[in-house]
Amino acid sequence: MNKQYINRMTGMGAWFVAFLFLCLQTAWGQATESGLKVTGGTLGTDYVYEENVYTVKSDKALTFSGTTTTDHITVDEGITANISLNTVSVDVSSKIEAAAILLKKNAKLTLTLVGTNTLKSGNNVAGIQLMEDSYLVITAENATDHSLESTGGDYRNGINYYSGAGIGGKRSDSY
């Protein structure tokens, strides 16, 4: 083999390795977003993660951090949960009726804010959606260093326009 051919092969190999590295990051979801991270509790016991939903199953203190356009949080029916949001951004506004945080029937949540937090829900639901007989308490060490912006999703079909509350229910809730 001549030297020019070997140099060309070496250069192509470097491009291939770079391409493969970028493809693997995208396949593993690392290139586009970091997703939510959970500290505290035990996966499978205190919370589960299925189909982009973190479902809280116990009163064990959990802290969520990170940015996502796919993951959201649910407090299971009848559970009393303690969740801290530590500089979280959840934007599931492109999903149909997906609440950034959902409290199922009879769920109770103490939500502690750390840093700046943003929640945006899918169409026709609240940013923090409370179902029948659920209960929410929001706390922070002080109001100047910690914040929450919670936005409900819009629904427009050309005739009607519905929007979810920042915190609360949706238009069709009867409780």
DAKALIN-V73609 format. One record per backbone hydrogen bond with DSSP energy under -0.5 kcal/mol. NH is the residue of the N-H (numbers start at 1). CO is the residue of the C=O. If there is no record, write none. Layout:
NH_CO / NH_CO
This chain:
6_2 / 7_3 / 8_4 / 9_5 / 10_6 / 11_7 / 12_8 / 13_9 / 14_10 / 15_11 / 16_12 / 17_13 / 18_14 / 19_15 / 20_16 / 21_17 / 22_18 / 23_19 / 24_20 / 25_21 / 26_22 / 27_23 / 28_24 / 29_26 / 30_25 / 31_25 / 33_29 / 35_67 / 37_65 / 39_63 / 44_47 / 45_42 / 46_42 / 47_42 / 48_55 / 50_53 / 53_50 / 54_72 / 55_48 / 55_53 / 56_54 / 56_74 / 57_46 / 58_46 / 62_82 / 63_39 / 64_84 / 65_37 / 66_86 / 66_87 / 67_35 / 68_89 / 72_52 / 73_100 / 74_54 / 75_102 / 76_56 / 76_74 / 78_105 / 79_76 / 81_79 / 81_108 / 83_110 / 84_62 / 85_112 / 86_64 / 86_84 / 87_85 / 87_114 / 89_66 / 90_118 / 91_68 / 91_89 / 92_120 / 95_92 / 97_123 / 98_95 / 99_97 / 101_127 / 102_73 / 103_129 / 104_75 / 104_102 / 106_132 / 107_104 / 108_79 / 109_135 / 110_81 / 111_109 / 111_137 / 112_83 / 112_110 / 113_139 / 114_85 / 117_147 / 118_88 / 119_149 / 120_90 / 121_151 / 122_98 / 123_95 / 124_153 / 125_122 / 127_165 / 128_166 / 129_101 / 129_127 / 130_128 / 130_168 / 131_103 / 131_129 / 134_131 / 135_107 / 137_109 / 139_111 / 141_113 / 146_142 / 147_115 / 149_117 / 150_148 / 151_119 / 151_149 / 152_164 / 153_122 / 153_125 / 155_162 / 157_160 / 162_155 / 164_153 / 165_169 / 168_128 / 173_170
